[in-house]
Structures are given as structure tokens and as C-alpha cells.
Amino acid sequence: MAEIYGFKWSSAYGENPNVGAAVTWAKGLAGLSGRQLADGLAACIASAEPWPPTLPQFRMMCLGIPPFDAVRADTGKQDGFTRLVWQYLDGHRYRLASADKADKLLLAAYNRAKEAVMRGAELPPAPEAHIAYEVARAAPATREQVARHMDDIARELGIGMVADPPPAAQEETTHDPEAVCHAA
């Protein structure tokens, strides 16, 4: 940390790693994995803050607790911590509240979630998968289907449709001598 923050670190916490603040920091960071500590240091390096974090702030960085503004902006609940915050929030009251009241409700839920994670609570897992669905492709109807549907519609409406006789019936009538005589 002294290499990241220089004099600001050593003036705030001292240079001896065996006394004072160093002992307190060791107790406060006990139980964190090497990966979590590395995440905290990476967050310090990426931060625009010119001053070193306090022990609770650094522990939050190690545990991946985002700032309140980041949780407010995560409307898709992509972050695990944001999903935890929403578990502490009454969504109905939040949606019905004014902007100021909604921010207070969200901040209260954020603080409860933050405390839970700081005490060792697990973040909710990411959603497993999306609900699968099939996209139905429209297929054009065949002539037979159209004719059948038109007949059904006519029957429902009580309309007597004069359908052309089938081609086989037309041939029979044209070859029938009596049909020719009647037509004449």
C-alpha cells in the first residue's frame, strides 16, 4: 500500500508492519484469500481516490462490494452484490416511492447487504440460463388448406358459397349427351 499511496499511507498508518495499525489491519483482513487481497489491491490501483482506503473500505474492495452508485446504476442486476441488495429491498414499495424515498430504500438495502457480506454471507449465484423458446416460422397455406378454411368460414357465417364443381365432375357433364342437349 505504501508503494501505491506513498507518504499518504505511511503518515496515516506508520511504516512498521508489526505494531499499531498493521496489527489491526491483519486482524481485519484475516480470513480473506490471497485472490481477494489481490482484488483489493487491484481496486486501489484502479481507483481515482488519491487517499488510501480505511480498513473497512479496503475489506469491501477485497470482497467485491461495489459503491452505492454502481449498484443504483446496475438496473439489469448483473452483479451478484446488486442481486443481494434486491433481496433486502421491497420491490413494490421501491417502485411506488418517489425518487428520494426510493433512494433511501435502496441505500438501506445496500447497507444491510454490505454488512451481510462483510460478515461472510455469500453472494447469490448468477442466473443459470434463460428460458428457452422456439420461434415459430410461418409457412404459407396450401390451396387445400385455404379452401377448407374458406368453407369453414362460409359455414360459420351461414353463407352459401357456390363452389366450382371438381374437375372430374366437369368432364362428366361435357361428355354426357343429355347434358349437351339440355344446354342447347
C-alpha positions as CSV (number, residue, x, y, z in Angstrom):
1,M,0.0,0.0,0.0
2,A,2.9,2.3,0.7
3,E,4.0,1.8,-2.9
4,I,0.6,2.8,-4.2
5,Y,-0.1,5.7,-1.9
6,G,3.4,6.7,-0.8
7,F,3.7,9.2,2.1
8,K,-0.1,9.4,2.5
9,W,-0.1,5.7,3.5
10,S,2.9,5.9,5.9
11,S,1.7,9.1,7.5
12,A,-1.7,7.6,8.2
13,Y,-0.7,4.0,9.2
14,G,3.0,4.1,10.0
15,E,5.9,2.2,8.5
16,N,6.4,-0.7,10.9
17,P,4.3,-3.7,9.9
18,N,4.5,-5.3,13.4
19,V,2.8,-2.6,15.5
20,G,-0.2,-0.3,15.6
21,A,-2.4,-0.1,12.6
22,A,-0.6,-3.1,10.9
23,V,-1.8,-5.4,13.7
24,T,-5.4,-4.1,13.4
25,W,-5.3,-4.5,9.6
26,A,-4.0,-8.0,9.9
27,K,-6.9,-8.9,12.2
28,G,-9.4,-7.1,9.9
29,L,-8.2,-8.9,6.8
30,A,-7.9,-12.4,8.5
31,G,-9.8,-15.0,6.6
32,L,-9.6,-13.4,3.2
33,S,-7.9,-15.4,0.4
34,G,-4.9,-14.3,-1.5
35,R,-7.1,-13.8,-4.5
36,Q,-9.4,-11.5,-2.5
37,L,-6.4,-9.4,-1.2
38,A,-5.1,-9.2,-4.8
39,D,-8.6,-7.9,-5.9
40,G,-8.5,-5.3,-3.2
41,L,-5.1,-4.1,-4.3
42,A,-6.2,-4.0,-7.9
43,A,-9.2,-1.9,-6.9
44,C,-6.9,0.5,-5.1
45,I,-4.7,0.8,-8.2
46,A,-7.7,1.3,-10.5
47,S,-9.4,3.8,-8.1
48,A,-9.1,7.5,-8.7
49,E,-9.0,8.2,-5.0
50,P,-5.8,9.9,-4.1
51,W,-6.0,8.9,-0.4
52,P,-5.6,5.3,0.9
53,P,-8.8,3.5,2.0
54,T,-9.7,2.7,5.6
55,L,-9.6,-0.9,6.7
56,P,-13.4,-1.3,6.2
57,Q,-13.2,0.3,2.7
58,F,-10.3,-2.0,1.8
59,R,-12.1,-5.0,3.0
60,M,-15.1,-4.0,0.9
61,M,-12.8,-3.8,-2.1
62,C,-11.4,-7.2,-1.4
63,L,-14.9,-8.7,-1.1
64,G,-16.0,-7.0,-4.4
65,I,-18.6,-4.8,-2.8
66,P,-19.3,-2.1,-5.3
67,P,-20.0,1.6,-4.4
68,F,-23.6,2.5,-3.9
69,D,-23.8,4.5,-7.2
70,A,-22.7,1.4,-9.1
71,V,-25.5,-0.7,-7.5
72,R,-28.0,2.0,-8.3
73,A,-26.8,2.0,-12.0
74,D,-26.9,-1.8,-12.3
75,T,-30.6,-1.9,-13.4
76,G,-30.1,-5.3,-15.0
77,K,-28.9,-6.8,-11.7
78,Q,-25.8,-8.2,-13.4
79,D,-23.6,-8.0,-10.4
80,G,-24.0,-10.6,-7.6
81,F,-23.9,-7.9,-4.9
82,T,-26.8,-6.0,-6.7
83,R,-28.9,-9.2,-6.7
84,L,-28.2,-9.5,-2.9
85,V,-29.3,-5.8,-2.4
86,W,-32.6,-6.6,-4.2
87,Q,-33.2,-9.5,-1.8
88,Y,-33.2,-6.9,1.0
89,L,-35.4,-4.5,-0.9
90,D,-39.2,-4.4,-1.0
91,G,-39.6,-4.1,-4.8
92,H,-43.2,-3.0,-4.6
93,R,-42.5,-0.1,-2.2
94,Y,-39.4,0.8,-4.2
95,R,-41.4,1.1,-7.5
96,L,-44.2,3.1,-5.9
97,A,-41.9,5.5,-4.0
98,S,-40.8,9.0,-5.0
99,A,-37.2,9.3,-6.3
100,D,-35.9,10.5,-2.9
101,K,-37.8,7.8,-0.9
102,A,-36.6,5.1,-3.4
103,D,-33.0,6.1,-3.0
104,K,-33.4,5.9,0.8
105,L,-35.0,2.4,0.5
106,L,-32.2,1.3,-1.9
107,L,-29.5,2.7,0.4
108,A,-31.0,0.9,3.4
109,A,-31.0,-2.4,1.5
110,Y,-27.4,-1.7,0.3
111,N,-26.2,-1.2,3.8
112,R,-27.9,-4.4,5.0
113,A,-26.4,-6.4,2.1
114,K,-22.9,-4.8,2.7
115,E,-23.0,-5.7,6.4
116,A,-24.0,-9.3,5.5
117,V,-21.2,-9.7,3.0
118,M,-18.7,-8.1,5.4
119,R,-19.8,-10.8,8.0
120,G,-19.2,-13.6,5.5
121,A,-22.6,-14.0,3.6
122,E,-22.4,-15.5,0.1
123,L,-23.5,-13.6,-2.9
124,P,-26.4,-15.1,-4.8
125,P,-25.3,-17.1,-7.8
126,A,-25.7,-15.8,-11.3
127,P,-28.8,-17.0,-13.1
128,E,-28.2,-20.4,-14.7
129,A,-29.8,-19.9,-18.0
130,H,-32.5,-18.2,-20.0
131,I,-35.9,-19.8,-20.6
132,A,-35.7,-21.5,-24.0
133,Y,-38.4,-20.9,-26.5
134,E,-38.9,-21.8,-30.2
135,V,-39.5,-19.2,-32.8
136,A,-42.4,-20.4,-35.0
137,R,-41.8,-19.9,-38.6
138,A,-44.9,-19.1,-40.7
139,A,-45.4,-21.4,-43.6
140,P,-47.8,-20.4,-46.4
141,A,-51.0,-22.4,-46.6
142,T,-51.6,-24.9,-49.3
143,R,-54.6,-24.5,-51.7
144,E,-56.4,-27.3,-50.0
145,Q,-55.9,-25.7,-46.6
146,V,-57.2,-22.3,-47.9
147,A,-60.3,-24.0,-49.5
148,R,-61.0,-25.9,-46.3
149,H,-60.7,-22.7,-44.2
150,M,-62.9,-20.7,-46.6
151,D,-65.5,-23.5,-46.4
152,D,-65.4,-23.4,-42.6
153,I,-65.8,-19.6,-42.6
154,A,-68.7,-19.7,-45.0
155,R,-70.4,-22.4,-42.9
156,E,-69.9,-20.3,-39.7
157,L,-71.3,-17.2,-41.4
158,G,-74.1,-19.1,-42.9
159,I,-73.1,-18.0,-46.4
160,G,-73.9,-20.5,-49.2
161,M,-70.8,-20.4,-51.4
162,V,-71.2,-21.6,-54.9
163,A,-68.1,-23.7,-55.4
164,D,-66.9,-24.7,-58.8
165,P,-67.5,-28.4,-59.3
166,P,-64.4,-30.5,-59.2
167,P,-62.6,-31.0,-62.5
168,A,-63.7,-34.6,-62.8
169,A,-67.4,-33.6,-62.5
170,Q,-66.9,-31.0,-65.3
171,E,-65.6,-33.6,-67.6
172,E,-68.5,-35.9,-67.0
173,T,-71.1,-33.2,-67.8
174,T,-69.4,-32.2,-71.0
175,H,-69.2,-35.7,-72.3
176,D,-72.8,-36.5,-71.3
177,P,-75.0,-36.2,-74.4
178,E,-78.1,-35.3,-72.3
179,A,-76.1,-32.5,-70.7
180,V,-75.2,-31.2,-74.1
181,C,-78.9,-31.4,-75.2
182,H,-80.1,-29.6,-72.1
183,A,-77.6,-26.9,-72.6
184,A,-78.7,-26.4,-76.1
